[in-house]
Amino acid sequence: MATTVFRRDHLLRRLVNPASVSVDSTGRATTSTTDYLGRPLKAIVWAATAVVPGDMMQTTTNLVYVCTSAGTPAAGDPAPPGYGNTVVSGTATMRQLTTI
């Protein structure tokens, strides 16, 4: 079993123990980049790193955002704009994909 920087599966369900022994929500092992069927994992931990449209990030409060305009997000979590709404963080525009 692998560790991964990703925090969600292809349906945006949380991974269990991604930093040590990554498994999906039903206990099936993942690799560092894919689930048990080879589908790509999603949503890296929120960080001030360059993003392009389509990149997904997860905040410390487990909200998932997708980049809609390239840039570099601010280091801290943005104020949640509400499901489906956008927020400008640093120089990137992000749309909230999940709720708590």
BASE-827544 format. One record per atom (N, C-alpha, C, CB): residue number from 1; residue in three letters; chain; atom name; x, z, y. Coordinates in steps of 0.02 Angstrom, whole numbers. Glycine has a CB too. Example, Ala and Ser with C-alpha at 12.3 -4.5 7.8 and 13.67 -1.06 7.14 Angstrom:
<atoms>
- n; res; chain; atom; c1; c3; c2
- 1; ALA; A; N; 660; 390; -284
- 1; ALA; A; CA; 615; 390; -225
- 1; ALA; A; C; 660; 390; -165
- 1; ALA; A; CB; 565; 452; -224
- 2; SER; A; N; 642; 354; -112
- 2; SER; A; CA; 684; 357; -53
- 2; SER; A; C; 645; 394; 2
- 2; SER; A; CB; 704; 286; -30
</atoms>
This chain:
<atoms>
- n; res; chain; atom; c1; c3; c2
- 1; MET; A; N; 42; 0; -59
- 1; MET; A; CA; 0; 0; 0
- 1; MET; A; C; 44; 0; 62
- 1; MET; A; CB; -48; 61; 0
- 2; ALA; A; N; 18; -28; 116
- 2; ALA; A; CA; 58; -40; 175
- 2; ALA; A; C; 35; 1; 235
- 2; ALA; A; CB; 56; -113; 193
- 3; THR; A; N; 77; 2; 286
- 3; THR; A; CA; 58; 28; 351
- 3; THR; A; C; 44; -32; 396
- 3; THR; A; CB; 113; 76; 381
- 4; THR; A; N; 7; -21; 449
- 4; THR; A; CA; -11; -76; 493
- 4; THR; A; C; -20; -53; 565
- 4; THR; A; CB; -74; -111; 469
- 5; VAL; A; N; -9; -98; 613
- 5; VAL; A; CA; -22; -83; 683
- 5; VAL; A; C; -95; -97; 700
- 5; VAL; A; CB; 25; -123; 729
- 6; PHE; A; N; -130; -131; 655
- 6; PHE; A; CA; -200; -147; 667
- 6; PHE; A; C; -245; -88; 649
- 6; PHE; A; CB; -221; -209; 627
- 7; ARG; A; N; -304; -84; 680
- 7; ARG; A; CA; -348; -27; 670
- 7; ARG; A; C; -417; -46; 643
- 7; ARG; A; CB; -356; 10; 734
- 8; ARG; A; N; -433; -111; 637
- 8; ARG; A; CA; -499; -133; 616
- 8; ARG; A; C; -495; -190; 566
- 8; ARG; A; CB; -541; -153; 676
- 9; ASP; A; N; -547; -197; 524
- 9; ASP; A; CA; -550; -254; 478
- 9; ASP; A; C; -587; -311; 513
- 9; ASP; A; CB; -586; -235; 412
- 10; HIS; A; N; -601; -365; 477
- 10; HIS; A; CA; -631; -425; 507
- 10; HIS; A; C; -701; -413; 534
- 10; HIS; A; CB; -633; -481; 457
- 11; LEU; A; N; -735; -360; 512
- 11; LEU; A; CA; -801; -342; 538
- 11; LEU; A; C; -798; -285; 588
- 11; LEU; A; CB; -848; -322; 480
- 12; LEU; A; N; -737; -269; 611
- 12; LEU; A; CA; -722; -216; 659
- 12; LEU; A; C; -737; -146; 632
- 12; LEU; A; CB; -762; -227; 722
- 13; ARG; A; N; -737; -137; 565
- 13; ARG; A; CA; -742; -71; 536
- 13; ARG; A; C; -673; -38; 538
- 13; ARG; A; CB; -770; -73; 462
- 14; ARG; A; N; -671; 27; 551
- 14; ARG; A; CA; -608; 62; 556
- 14; ARG; A; C; -570; 64; 490
- 14; ARG; A; CB; -619; 132; 582
- 15; LEU; A; N; -505; 55; 495
- 15; LEU; A; CA; -462; 64; 436
- 15; LEU; A; C; -449; 139; 427
- 15; LEU; A; CB; -395; 25; 444
- 16; VAL; A; N; -436; 159; 365
- 16; VAL; A; CA; -421; 229; 350
- 16; VAL; A; C; -345; 235; 342
- 16; VAL; A; CB; -458; 253; 285
- 17; ASN; A; N; -315; 283; 376
- 17; ASN; A; CA; -242; 296; 373
- 17; ASN; A; C; -199; 234; 386
- 17; ASN; A; CB; -225; 324; 306
- 18; PRO; A; N; -212; 196; 440
- 18; PRO; A; CA; -173; 135; 451
- 18; PRO; A; C; -99; 148; 462
- 18; PRO; A; CB; -201; 98; 509
- 19; ALA; A; N; -80; 207; 486
- 19; ALA; A; CA; -10; 221; 500
- 19; ALA; A; C; 29; 246; 440
- 19; ALA; A; CB; -5; 271; 555
- 20; SER; A; N; -6; 258; 383
- 20; SER; A; CA; 31; 282; 325
- 20; SER; A; C; 14; 241; 262
- 20; SER; A; CB; 17; 356; 312
- 21; VAL; A; N; -47; 246; 238
- 21; VAL; A; CA; -69; 209; 178
- 21; VAL; A; C; -135; 175; 196
- 21; VAL; A; CB; -77; 258; 115
- 22; SER; A; N; -131; 116; 224
- 22; SER; A; CA; -189; 82; 251
- 22; SER; A; C; -238; 58; 197
- 22; SER; A; CB; -167; 24; 293
- 23; VAL; A; N; -301; 80; 204
- 23; VAL; A; CA; -355; 55; 161
- 23; VAL; A; C; -414; 40; 205
- 23; VAL; A; CB; -373; 107; 106
- 24; ASP; A; N; -459; -3; 180
- 24; ASP; A; CA; -519; -19; 219
- 24; ASP; A; C; -571; 36; 212
- 24; ASP; A; CB; -548; -87; 198
- 25; SER; A; N; -630; 26; 241
- 25; SER; A; CA; -682; 78; 241
- 25; SER; A; C; -709; 93; 172
- 25; SER; A; CB; -738; 56; 286
- 26; THR; A; N; -696; 51; 122
- 26; THR; A; CA; -719; 65; 54
- 26; THR; A; C; -662; 84; 7
- 26; THR; A; CB; -755; 4; 26
- 27; GLY; A; N; -602; 96; 36
- 27; GLY; A; CA; -546; 120; -3
- 27; GLY; A; C; -501; 67; -34
- 27; GLY; A; CB; -571; 162; -56
- 28; ARG; A; N; -512; 3; -17
- 28; ARG; A; CA; -470; -50; -44
- 28; ARG; A; C; -408; -58; -1
- 28; ARG; A; CB; -510; -117; -48
- 29; ALA; A; N; -351; -67; -34
- 29; ALA; A; CA; -287; -72; 1
- 29; ALA; A; C; -284; -134; 46
- 29; ALA; A; CB; -230; -74; -50
- 30; THR; A; N; -249; -127; 102
- 30; THR; A; CA; -235; -183; 146
- 30; THR; A; C; -160; -196; 147
- 30; THR; A; CB; -261; -169; 219
- 31; THR; A; N; -141; -255; 171
- 31; THR; A; CA; -71; -266; 185
- 31; THR; A; C; -61; -248; 258
- 31; THR; A; CB; -49; -342; 170
- 32; SER; A; N; -3; -263; 286
- 32; SER; A; CA; 8; -246; 356
- 32; SER; A; C; -31; -292; 403
- 32; SER; A; CB; 82; -250; 372
- 33; THR; A; N; -57; -349; 378
- 33; THR; A; CA; -92; -397; 422
- 33; THR; A; C; -160; -420; 395
- 33; THR; A; CB; -49; -456; 433
- 34; THR; A; N; -174; -409; 330
- 34; THR; A; CA; -236; -434; 301
- 34; THR; A; C; -271; -382; 258
- 34; THR; A; CB; -222; -496; 259
- 35; ASP; A; N; -336; -394; 246
- 35; ASP; A; CA; -374; -350; 201
- 35; ASP; A; C; -363; -373; 129
- 35; ASP; A; CB; -450; -350; 219
- 36; TYR; A; N; -400; -345; 82
- 36; TYR; A; CA; -389; -359; 11
- 36; TYR; A; C; -405; -431; -8
- 36; TYR; A; CB; -430; -313; -30
- 37; LEU; A; N; -444; -467; 33
- 37; LEU; A; CA; -459; -537; 20
- 37; LEU; A; C; -418; -585; 63
- 37; LEU; A; CB; -533; -550; 32
- 38; GLY; A; N; -372; -559; 102
- 38; GLY; A; CA; -329; -601; 143
- 38; GLY; A; C; -356; -616; 212
- 38; GLY; A; CB; -317; -664; 108
- 39; ARG; A; N; -410; -583; 232
- 39; ARG; A; CA; -437; -594; 299
- 39; ARG; A; C; -396; -554; 350
- 39; ARG; A; CB; -513; -574; 303
- 40; PRO; A; N; -384; -582; 409
- 40; PRO; A; CA; -341; -548; 457
- 40; PRO; A; C; -372; -483; 483
- 40; PRO; A; CB; -326; -594; 515
- 41; LEU; A; N; -327; -433; 491
- 41; LEU; A; CA; -348; -370; 523
- 41; LEU; A; C; -350; -380; 598
- 41; LEU; A; CB; -300; -311; 503
- 42; LYS; A; N; -386; -337; 633
- 42; LYS; A; CA; -397; -344; 705
- 42; LYS; A; C; -379; -281; 743
- 42; LYS; A; CB; -470; -363; 719
- 43; ALA; A; N; -375; -286; 809
- 43; ALA; A; CA; -373; -230; 856
- 43; ALA; A; C; -311; -186; 849
- 43; ALA; A; CB; -433; -189; 848
- 44; ILE; A; N; -260; -202; 888
- 44; ILE; A; CA; -201; -158; 891
- 44; ILE; A; C; -217; -99; 937
- 44; ILE; A; CB; -138; -197; 917
- 45; VAL; A; N; -174; -49; 935
- 45; VAL; A; CA; -182; 10; 978
- 45; VAL; A; C; -172; -12; 1050
- 45; VAL; A; CB; -132; 66; 958
- 46; TRP; A; N; -213; 16; 1096
- 46; TRP; A; CA; -210; -1; 1167
- 46; TRP; A; C; -140; 13; 1193
- 46; TRP; A; CB; -262; 40; 1207
- 47; ALA; A; N; -111; -36; 1227
- 47; ALA; A; CA; -44; -29; 1256
- 47; ALA; A; C; -36; -78; 1313
- 47; ALA; A; CB; 11; -39; 1203
- 48; ALA; A; N; 12; -65; 1355
- 48; ALA; A; CA; 26; -110; 1412
- 48; ALA; A; C; 70; -166; 1388
- 48; ALA; A; CB; 59; -72; 1471
- 49; THR; A; N; 43; -210; 1346
- 49; THR; A; CA; 80; -268; 1321
- 49; THR; A; C; 39; -330; 1338
- 49; THR; A; CB; 92; -263; 1244
- 50; ALA; A; N; 73; -386; 1347
- 50; ALA; A; CA; 39; -448; 1365
- 50; ALA; A; C; -13; -467; 1312
- 50; ALA; A; CB; 91; -505; 1375
- 51; VAL; A; N; -72; -488; 1336
- 51; VAL; A; CA; -125; -511; 1292
- 51; VAL; A; C; -150; -579; 1315
- 51; VAL; A; CB; -184; -460; 1291
- 52; VAL; A; N; -177; -616; 1268
- 52; VAL; A; CA; -207; -681; 1282
- 52; VAL; A; C; -280; -679; 1259
- 52; VAL; A; CB; -168; -739; 1247
- 53; PRO; A; N; -322; -724; 1283
- 53; PRO; A; CA; -392; -724; 1262
- 53; PRO; A; C; -399; -723; 1186
- 53; PRO; A; CB; -428; -784; 1291
- 54; GLY; A; N; -441; -678; 1162
- 54; GLY; A; CA; -453; -670; 1091
- 54; GLY; A; C; -418; -610; 1060
- 54; GLY; A; CB; -431; -732; 1055
- 55; ASP; A; N; -364; -586; 1093
- 55; ASP; A; CA; -330; -526; 1067
- 55; ASP; A; C; -376; -466; 1073
- 55; ASP; A; CB; -263; -514; 1106
- 56; MET; A; N; -375; -423; 1022
- 56; MET; A; CA; -417; -363; 1022
- 56; MET; A; C; -374; -301; 1024
- 56; MET; A; CB; -463; -362; 961
- 57; MET; A; N; -398; -250; 1061
- 57; MET; A; CA; -363; -186; 1066
- 57; MET; A; C; -412; -130; 1057
- 57; MET; A; CB; -325; -180; 1134
- 58; GLN; A; N; -388; -74; 1028
- 58; GLN; A; CA; -430; -15; 1019
- 58; GLN; A; C; -402; 42; 1062
- 58; GLN; A; CB; -433; 6; 944
- 59; THR; A; N; -446; 76; 1098
- 59; THR; A; CA; -425; 131; 1141
- 59; THR; A; C; -418; 196; 1100
- 59; THR; A; CB; -476; 141; 1198
- 60; THR; A; N; -395; 248; 1133
- 60; THR; A; CA; -389; 313; 1099
- 60; THR; A; C; -457; 343; 1082
- 60; THR; A; CB; -350; 362; 1142
- 61; THR; A; N; -510; 318; 1113
- 61; THR; A; CA; -578; 342; 1098
- 61; THR; A; C; -613; 296; 1048
- 61; THR; A; CB; -620; 347; 1162
- 62; ASN; A; N; -574; 252; 1016
- 62; ASN; A; CA; -598; 206; 963
- 62; ASN; A; C; -644; 150; 987
- 62; ASN; A; CB; -633; 245; 911
- 63; LEU; A; N; -645; 136; 1052
- 63; LEU; A; CA; -682; 78; 1077
- 63; LEU; A; C; -638; 16; 1067
- 63; LEU; A; CB; -702; 87; 1152
- 64; VAL; A; N; -668; -40; 1051
- 64; VAL; A; CA; -631; -103; 1042
- 64; VAL; A; C; -649; -150; 1099
- 64; VAL; A; CB; -647; -135; 972
- 65; TYR; A; N; -596; -181; 1127
- 65; TYR; A; CA; -604; -229; 1181
- 65; TYR; A; C; -571; -295; 1159
- 65; TYR; A; CB; -572; -203; 1247
- 66; VAL; A; N; -598; -351; 1183
- 66; VAL; A; CA; -567; -416; 1171
- 66; VAL; A; C; -546; -444; 1239
- 66; VAL; A; CB; -617; -465; 1134
- 67; CYS; A; N; -488; -475; 1241
- 67; CYS; A; CA; -462; -504; 1302
- 67; CYS; A; C; -501; -568; 1319
- 67; CYS; A; CB; -386; -519; 1296
- 68; THR; A; N; -524; -574; 1382
- 68; THR; A; CA; -558; -635; 1403
- 68; THR; A; C; -517; -673; 1455
- 68; THR; A; CB; -626; -617; 1432
- 69; SER; A; N; -467; -640; 1485
- 69; SER; A; CA; -423; -672; 1534
- 69; SER; A; C; -354; -642; 1525
- 69; SER; A; CB; -449; -662; 1607
- 70; ALA; A; N; -305; -684; 1513
- 70; ALA; A; CA; -237; -662; 1497
- 70; ALA; A; C; -207; -618; 1551
- 70; ALA; A; CB; -193; -721; 1486
- 71; GLY; A; N; -164; -572; 1529
- 71; GLY; A; CA; -130; -528; 1575
- 71; GLY; A; C; -100; -470; 1536
- 71; GLY; A; CB; -178; -502; 1629
- 72; THR; A; N; -85; -416; 1572
- 72; THR; A; CA; -58; -355; 1542
- 72; THR; A; C; -104; -297; 1560
- 72; THR; A; CB; 15; -341; 1565
- 73; PRO; A; N; -137; -266; 1511
- 73; PRO; A; CA; -181; -210; 1525
- 73; PRO; A; C; -141; -150; 1552
- 73; PRO; A; CB; -219; -189; 1462
- 74; ALA; A; N; -175; -107; 1588
- 74; ALA; A; CA; -145; -45; 1611
- 74; ALA; A; C; -128; -2; 1550
- 74; ALA; A; CB; -192; -7; 1660
- 75; ALA; A; N; -82; 45; 1559
- 75; ALA; A; CA; -59; 87; 1503
- 75; ALA; A; C; -115; 132; 1476
- 75; ALA; A; CB; 0; 129; 1524
- 76; GLY; A; N; -157; 158; 1520
- 76; GLY; A; CA; -210; 204; 1498
- 76; GLY; A; C; -274; 167; 1481
- 76; GLY; A; CB; -224; 254; 1552
- 77; ASP; A; N; -318; 202; 1444
- 77; ASP; A; CA; -383; 173; 1426
- 77; ASP; A; C; -424; 158; 1488
- 77; ASP; A; CB; -421; 221; 1379
- 78; PRO; A; N; -461; 103; 1488
- 78; PRO; A; CA; -504; 88; 1545
- 78; PRO; A; C; -568; 130; 1542
- 78; PRO; A; CB; -521; 13; 1548
- 79; ALA; A; N; -602; 136; 1598
- 79; ALA; A; CA; -668; 168; 1598
- 79; ALA; A; C; -715; 120; 1562
- 79; ALA; A; CB; -693; 184; 1671
- 80; PRO; A; N; -751; 144; 1510
- 80; PRO; A; CA; -794; 99; 1472
- 80; PRO; A; C; -848; 68; 1516
- 80; PRO; A; CB; -827; 138; 1414
- 81; PRO; A; N; -851; 1; 1518
- 81; PRO; A; CA; -901; -33; 1560
- 81; PRO; A; C; -969; -37; 1526
- 81; PRO; A; CB; -877; -102; 1577
- 82; GLY; A; N; -972; -23; 1461
- 82; GLY; A; CA; -1034; -31; 1423
- 82; GLY; A; C; -1029; -91; 1377
- 82; GLY; A; CB; -1095; -37; 1470
- 83; TYR; A; N; -1062; -87; 1320
- 83; TYR; A; CA; -1059; -139; 1270
- 83; TYR; A; C; -1073; -209; 1300
- 83; TYR; A; CB; -1109; -125; 1214
- 84; GLY; A; N; -1028; -256; 1288
- 84; GLY; A; CA; -1036; -325; 1311
- 84; GLY; A; C; -1014; -338; 1382
- 84; GLY; A; CB; -1107; -344; 1305
- 85; ASN; A; N; -999; -286; 1419
- 85; ASN; A; CA; -977; -294; 1488
- 85; ASN; A; C; -901; -297; 1493
- 85; ASN; A; CB; -1003; -236; 1532
- 86; THR; A; N; -876; -323; 1548
- 86; THR; A; CA; -804; -331; 1557
- 86; THR; A; C; -776; -279; 1606
- 86; THR; A; CB; -788; -401; 1581
- 87; VAL; A; N; -711; -268; 1598
- 87; VAL; A; CA; -674; -224; 1643
- 87; VAL; A; C; -606; -255; 1655
- 87; VAL; A; CB; -668; -151; 1613
- 88; VAL; A; N; -582; -248; 1717
- 88; VAL; A; CA; -514; -271; 1732
- 88; VAL; A; C; -468; -211; 1723
- 88; VAL; A; CB; -508; -302; 1805
- 89; SER; A; N; -418; -220; 1681
- 89; SER; A; CA; -369; -167; 1668
- 89; SER; A; C; -301; -197; 1679
- 89; SER; A; CB; -376; -138; 1594
- 90; GLY; A; N; -264; -171; 1727
- 90; GLY; A; CA; -201; -203; 1746
- 90; GLY; A; C; -215; -273; 1771
- 90; GLY; A; CB; -151; -205; 1686
- 91; THR; A; N; -185; -323; 1740
- 91; THR; A; CA; -197; -393; 1760
- 91; THR; A; C; -240; -430; 1709
- 91; THR; A; CB; -131; -429; 1770
- 92; ALA; A; N; -264; -395; 1658
- 92; ALA; A; CA; -305; -426; 1605
- 92; ALA; A; C; -378; -409; 1614
- 92; ALA; A; CB; -281; -404; 1536
- 93; THR; A; N; -421; -454; 1594
- 93; THR; A; CA; -493; -440; 1592
- 93; THR; A; C; -512; -432; 1519
- 93; THR; A; CB; -535; -498; 1626
- 94; MET; A; N; -546; -376; 1504
- 94; MET; A; CA; -565; -359; 1436
- 94; MET; A; C; -640; -348; 1431
- 94; MET; A; CB; -526; -296; 1412
- 95; ARG; A; N; -670; -370; 1375
- 95; ARG; A; CA; -742; -360; 1362
- 95; ARG; A; C; -749; -309; 1307
- 95; ARG; A; CB; -778; -427; 1343
- 96; GLN; A; N; -793; -259; 1318
- 96; GLN; A; CA; -804; -207; 1269
- 96; GLN; A; C; -845; -234; 1210
- 96; GLN; A; CB; -840; -146; 1301
- 97; LEU; A; N; -820; -225; 1148
- 97; LEU; A; CA; -853; -251; 1089
- 97; LEU; A; C; -890; -198; 1048
- 97; LEU; A; CB; -803; -285; 1045
- 98; THR; A; N; -871; -135; 1056
- 98; THR; A; CA; -902; -82; 1015
- 98; THR; A; C; -924; -25; 1058
- 98; THR; A; CB; -853; -57; 962
- 99; THR; A; N; -965; 18; 1029
- 99; THR; A; CA; -985; 80; 1061
- 99; THR; A; C; -959; 138; 1018
- 99; THR; A; CB; -1062; 83; 1071
- 100; ILE; A; N; -962; 196; 1045
- 100; ILE; A; CA; -938; 254; 1007
- 100; ILE; A; C; -986; 273; 953
- 100; ILE; A; CB; -926; 314; 1053
</atoms>
